[in-house]
């Protein structure tokens, strides 16, 4: 009876601590959800324009946006179809996109806890979920509507499935490669590199007979099925994707990017800086304490591998986690072009699992190990609390100027109200050139509230909505002189957000 009660007590305290950790992790992730004011820029406007075509116009797509490489590389359309669910439920309200990102962040914490406790135990789960909850990089990913920020959630599933494979549960291998295929819907660069990396590890596991050939074939078949939309698109468009892949993998660099020694050195520096930032942004204070973290992880991993109490699957998994960034860096060396932070979002999850496993092992060891772990844990918690308070003091009340949705909606209101119900035309200047956020908001907000859409002609009464470029605040003047030119200016005014509005009249002869 005592043993049963003891186990119940341990389980109860585990649940309580886990819920507290998840709660403190969700607080900073919820700033935009609670304020209702969030970033709505070029990418967000594009996303909602694409989803509108799917939901409202029934214009379904096999691909997402074209990206990188030498042409022919496209994101998968999965993010659009996922975003279509809250779009449909909310009637197109962009706020639904923020809800989706908050749910993705919440799901990342919950899925991490399920995986970690099932694979390793309660102490390990608490440390890993805690590090995930307070990670500055992970927190930021719930606060912006952006497709690559789903990569950590998928990575949790990939790591769990790989751990199952290491435990000789071969049936998990096809599901693992199917999950890798899902990454192509959110960031194709990550998906390609993760596929190559796990293909290498799978080949090794096959060589050492941890997995059998039929499961390897089933895994690659599952991956192929996950890419069938790309195959169909390629067949319809004269193998555009295949040509892009071959050109990127085997094509020669253009004259502007000749592979000289200096150019190669700069690309290596770019890759190193991106990898370094990726690690530093994962943990608080890591720009100061990174040597301590590296030493602790290095010594801890070595000690865990030598510890006979640590099971074989966990040791192999730990080795995989440690060499994964190295393998990824080597793979990127073939790509002598700049890489970007969002291509490596999966590595943040890898670092958290490594540090979490070392922390939990050190905590169980006691002594100086427990002291070091306790100090670092308190530092991370203190930073997280401090940052959360700062978010609610500043970001929660931040109007956001021309960048957040409230400023854009206020600008649209100002124009409609000045027009006083009379038809008008509207032209928008935006530094990215494309005006997706404004086009979408005019459709979703302006048209529904005021009952009509403005035209886009320089005729009759027309307004100019100008979003000044912060780096070149004068750049819109060239737009006025070359693109607009016509019309008599009736009035010009500047909104508190920074938007400039001009009202012009052009006579129609």
Long-range contacts (C-beta under 8 A, 24 or more apart in sequence): 10-122, 11-122, 14-117, 14-122, 14-125, 14-126, 17-126, 18-113, 18-125, 18-126, 18-129, 21-109, 21-126, 21-129, 21-130, 21-133, 22-106, 22-109, 22-110, 22-113, 22-129, 22-133, 24-133, 24-134, 24-381, 24-384, 24-385, 24-388, 25-105, 25-109, 25-129, 25-132, 25-133, 25-134, 25-139, 26-102, 26-105, 26-106, 26-109, 26-133, 27-388, 28-139, 28-384, 28-387, 28-388, 28-391, 29-102, 29-105, 29-106, 29-139, 29-142, 29-143, 30-102, 31-143, 31-391, 31-392, 31-395, 31-396, 32-98, 32-102, 32-143, 32-395, 33-98, 33-99, 33-102, 34-396, 35-395, 35-396, 35-397, 36-95, 36-406, 37-398, 37-399, 37-400, 37-404, 37-405, 37-406, 38-94, 38-95, 38-98, 38-143, 38-144, 38-145, 38-404, 38-405, 39-144, 39-145, 39-400, 39-403, 39-404, 39-405, 40-94, 40-145, 40-403, 40-404, 40-405, 40-408, 40-437, 40-441, 41-403, 41-432, 41-437, 42-430, 42-432, 42-434, 42-436, 42-437, 43-145, 43-146, 44-94, 44-97, 44-145, 44-146, 44-437, 45-435, 45-436, 45-437, 45-438, 45-439, 45-440, 45-441, 46-434, 46-436, 47-79, 47-80, 47-83, 47-97, 47-145, 47-147, 48-83, 48-87, 48-92, 48-94, 48-97, 48-436, 48-440, 48-444, 49-436, 49-439, 49-440, 50-80, 51-80, 51-83, 51-84, 51-87, 52-87, 52-92, 52-440, 52-443, 54-80, 54-81, 54-84, 55-84, 55-87, 55-88, 55-92, 56-92, 62-229, 62-230, 62-232, 62-233, 62-236, 63-229, 63-230, 63-233, 64-147, 64-185, 67-188, 67-189, 68-188, 68-189, 69-244, 69-245, 69-247, 69-248, 70-244, 70-247, 70-248, 70-251, 71-240, 71-243, 71-244, 71-247, 72-240, 72-241, 72-242, 72-243, 72-244, 72-245, 72-247, 73-188, 73-241, 73-244, 73-245, 73-248, 74-188, 74-230, 74-233, 74-241, 75-147, 75-184, 75-185, 75-186, 75-187, 75-188, 76-184, 76-185, 76-186, 76-188, 76-191, 76-229, 76-230, 77-185, 77-229, 78-182, 78-184, 78-185, 78-186, 79-147, 79-150, 79-185, 79-186, 82-150, 82-185, 92-444, 93-444, 94-145, 94-405, 94-440, 94-441, 94-444, 97-145, 98-145, 100-145, 101-141, 101-142, 101-143, 101-144, 101-145, 101-146, 101-149, 102-142, 104-141, 104-142, 104-149, 104-150, 104-153, 105-138, 105-139, 105-141, 105-142, 106-142, 107-153, 108-132, 108-138, 108-152, 108-153, 108-156, 109-133, 111-153, 111-156, 111-157, 112-156, 115-156, 115-157, 115-159, 115-160, 115-163, 116-356, 118-160, 119-160, 119-163, 119-314, 120-314, 120-357, 120-360, 121-360, 123-360, 123-363, 123-364, 124-356, 124-357, 124-360, 126-360, 127-356, 127-357, 127-359, 127-360, 127-363, 127-377, 128-352, 128-353, 128-356, 128-357, 128-360, 130-356, 130-377, 130-380, 130-381, 131-283, 131-352, 131-355, 131-356, 131-359, 131-380, 132-349, 132-352, 133-384, 134-284, 134-380, 134-381, 134-383, 134-384, 135-282, 135-283, 135-284, 135-348, 135-352, 136-281, 136-282, 136-283, 136-284, 136-383, 136-387, 137-278, 137-281, 137-282, 137-345, 137-348, 138-282, 138-348, 138-352, 139-387, 141-345, 146-342, 147-185, 147-186, 147-187, 148-186, 148-187, 148-190, 148-342, 148-343, 148-345, 149-186, 149-345, 150-186, 151-183, 151-186, 151-187, 151-190, 151-342, 151-345, 151-346, 152-345, 152-346, 152-348, 152-349, 154-179, 154-182, 154-183, 154-186, 155-345, 155-346, 155-349, 155-350, 156-349, 158-194, 158-198, 158-346, 159-349, 159-350, 159-353, 162-198, 162-201, 162-317, 162-320, 163-313, 163-317, 165-205, 165-210, 165-211, 166-205, 166-210, 166-313, 166-316, 166-317, 166-320, 167-313, 168-210, 170-211, 170-212, 170-215, 171-215, 173-202, 173-211, 173-215, 173-216, 173-218, 173-219, 174-215, 174-218, 174-219, 174-221, 174-222, 175-222, 176-219, 177-219, 177-220, 177-222, 177-223, 177-226, 178-222, 178-223, 178-225, 178-226, 180-223, 180-226, 181-222, 181-223, 181-225, 181-226, 181-227, 182-226, 183-346, 184-226, 184-227, 184-230, 187-342, 187-343, 187-345, 189-339, 189-340, 189-343, 190-342, 190-343, 190-344, 190-345, 190-346, 193-328, 193-331, 193-332, 193-343, 194-346, 195-223, 196-331, 197-324, 197-327, 197-328, 197-331, 200-327, 201-320, 248-335, 253-336, 257-336, 257-337, 259-336, 263-336, 264-336, 267-336, 267-337, 267-338, 268-333, 270-338, 270-339, 271-329, 271-332, 271-333, 271-339, 274-339, 274-340, 274-341, 274-343, 274-344, 275-325, 275-329, 275-344, 275-347, 277-341, 278-341, 278-344, 278-347, 278-348, 279-325, 279-347, 279-351, 281-341, 281-348, 282-347, 282-348, 282-351, 282-352, 283-351, 283-355, 283-380, 284-379, 284-380, 284-383, 284-384, 284-387, 285-379, 285-380, 285-383, 289-376, 289-379, 292-376, 293-355, 293-376, 296-358, 296-362, 296-372, 296-376, 297-322, 297-354, 297-355, 297-358, 300-358, 300-361, 300-362, 301-354, 301-358, 303-361, 304-357, 304-358, 304-361, 307-361, 310-361, 314-357, 318-354, 318-357, 321-350, 321-353, 321-354, 321-357, 322-354, 324-350, 325-350, 325-351, 399-496, 399-497, 400-497, 401-497, 401-498, 402-467, 402-468, 402-497, 402-498, 402-499, 405-441, 406-497, 407-495, 407-497, 407-498, 407-499, 408-437, 408-438, 408-441, 408-497, 409-441, 409-445, 410-495, 410-496, 410-497, 411-465, 411-495, 411-497, 411-499, 411-501, 412-438, 412-441, 412-442, 412-445, 412-446, 412-465, 414-495, 414-501, 415-454, 415-463, 415-465, 415-501, 416-446, 416-449, 416-450, 418-463, 418-501, 418-503, 419-461, 419-463, 421-450, 422-461, 423-452, 423-454, 423-455, 423-460, 423-461, 424-454, 424-455, 424-460, 424-461, 424-462, 424-463, 425-454, 425-455, 425-456, 425-457, 425-458, 425-459, 425-460, 425-461, 425-462, 425-463, 426-454, 426-455, 426-456, 426-462, 426-463, 426-464, 426-465, 427-456, 427-458, 427-462, 427-463, 427-464, 427-465, 427-483, 427-484, 428-464, 428-465, 428-466, 428-467, 429-464, 429-465, 429-466, 429-467, 429-476, 429-479, 430-467, 431-467, 431-469, 431-472, 431-475, 438-465, 458-484, 458-486, 458-487, 458-504, 458-506, 459-506, 459-508, 460-505, 460-506, 460-508, 461-503, 461-504, 461-505, 462-487, 462-504, 462-505, 462-506, 463-501, 463-502, 463-503, 463-504, 464-500, 464-501, 464-502, 464-504, 465-499, 465-500, 465-501, 466-499, 466-500, 466-501, 466-502, 467-498, 467-499, 468-498, 468-500, 476-500
